[in-house]
Amino acid sequence: MRTRAKWKFVAKVTALSARVPRAELFDLTKIHAESETLARRNREKERKKMKIYDELVARGLIAQVTDEKEIRELIDNGKATFYIGFDPTADSLHVGHFMALCLMKRLQEAGNKPIALIGGGTGMVGDPSGRTDMRQMMTPETIQHNCDCFKKQMSRFIDFSDGKALMVNNADWLMDLNYIDFLREIGPHFSVNRMLTAECYKQRMEKGLSFLEFNYMLMQSYDFFELFQRYGCNMQFGGDDQWSNMLGGTELIRRKLGKDAYAMTITLLLNSEGKKMGKTQSGAVWLDPDKTSPFDFYQYWRNVADADVLKCLRMLTFLPLEQIDEMDKWEGSQLNRAKEILAYELTALVHGEDEAKKAESGAKAMFAGGGDSENMPTTELKDEDFTEDGIDLISLLQKAELVGTRNEGRRAIEQGGVTLDGEKITDVKHIVKKENILPEGSILRRGKKKFKKICVG
């Protein structure tokens, strides 16, 4: 084998040499460069042949699978009817759901059929996974409102037309269950000893785990069982922290129906420090533009750490892998360009191209001295916001949503973190007069990355 490989190498060098003028025959730099070009073209050809399972692996999306061979066969050939569950714990999806939505989109584009399962029933209990305390109980009305909000947001990612995807609510079968029947039919297939070894339960044992939450694994497993029977759903995807619950579903189907079903978990989106991405000091990064503006959404991704930007490009965007691989060589200021690409791609995916362009232009106007200031996030003051003297700076910071409380505003001013039109202000009693606000709008900053354009209506 070594001899064969050696002659292949000699043949390749000879072929390359034939393309180089005699005077440059031994210019190894040029030979190496041409060899690299050929290798890159070969990699691109291989990528074009890459099927969806291999692409998911290459993007770093797959964490665990129950049967790699069968799962590869199903999703590569468009034979998977799969589901991902979303419990309606808020009235908007957030960045924590983003990877799941992107995965559904990728798999649907490869010919597979997604089912978005809204947890109208499981939301009445609450998933203990990743929690150190019990979730707040919600009313049925709140849960229904949240479900309706989810449906609207999911439609940006998933094509529900002509039966290409389904959206179902597990309240349809969970809310009418007879407790005794459920215990008799489902209970015997779950070992309490085994359930207690699940990570989602172990981390709660010291602080206390309610019997209400202890039932969650059974309910999620029953969801898979019902979806398998109703819609031929043969696969479940979810976050890596859902592994135990997902195995419960595959095992229940095997025990009750004698058939195979499969599970695959998605890599959790963690930063280089091992913390979940998608949160800021002010809370979650939402997909609803009324909760997190497109500009703030753009800025969140624009400000990811250098060590995280390429991982996010691979896992979250739909850019070709060969394009992202080229960015692996980027350093210094080039990484800032990679962050701009990441921010633009994700903002366009969630909010549309127009909002992405506005956010990009506003960021350039603020931080690079170019772009259109019209697209900066703006707070408009009305006459009633002013007293005879004007408006005090702390109130203005609150009005612009740059601080949450007056104490927070006072600290920011005292620490020298507040500027108005480039002028640092350290007087906590400073008054901003109405006539001092520029006609085109004044720029109020808190720190390096938080700002608002202040206008008078």
Order of alpha helices (4+ residues) and beta strands (2+ residues): alpha-alpha-alpha-beta-alpha-beta-alpha-beta-alpha-beta-alpha-alpha-alpha-alpha-alpha-alpha-beta-alpha-beta-beta-beta-alpha-alpha-alpha-alpha-alpha-beta-beta-alpha-alpha-beta-beta-beta-beta-beta
